[in-house]
């Protein structure tokens, strides 16, 4: 039986952070259970979170009116996405389990992780309008959101639940 594969996407800049320690603990625990683990440490990789024309190699369909969703889908179908996007997509395709490790920032994901979502999870690769959610290409994958918070508990509880 082939080893199960995990991808951990880490979105924290500091190696001394609790998030980094959580990533290390996950790697150790998974490897101890026989998993093959790949880590995408977005800050260590200097991952570019900004969508742009540079994400597409070769000729654009409409260079005068650049529309990222249209151009990125076409580039995906034609094998013209930038190498950094393709590398992340291959890691994601190979994984049985994906762990996103990040701190909650302004009640959302860090900008670098949001950029990873936007650049890697493009149409036709991660979803189609006909095949989303439980019909989508990643329906058999397991995902874990491992989130840390640095604010007071009261900030993370809705007003209704406090009354």
Secondary structure, 3 states (H helix, E strand, C coil): CCCCEEEEEEECCCCCCHHHHHHHHHHHHHHHCCCEEEEEECCCCCCCCCCCHHHECCCCCCCCCCCHHHHHHHHHHHCCECHHHHHHHHHHHHCCEEEEEEECECCECCHHHHHHHHHHCCECCCECCCCCHHHCCCCCCEEEEEEECCCCHHHHCCHHHHC
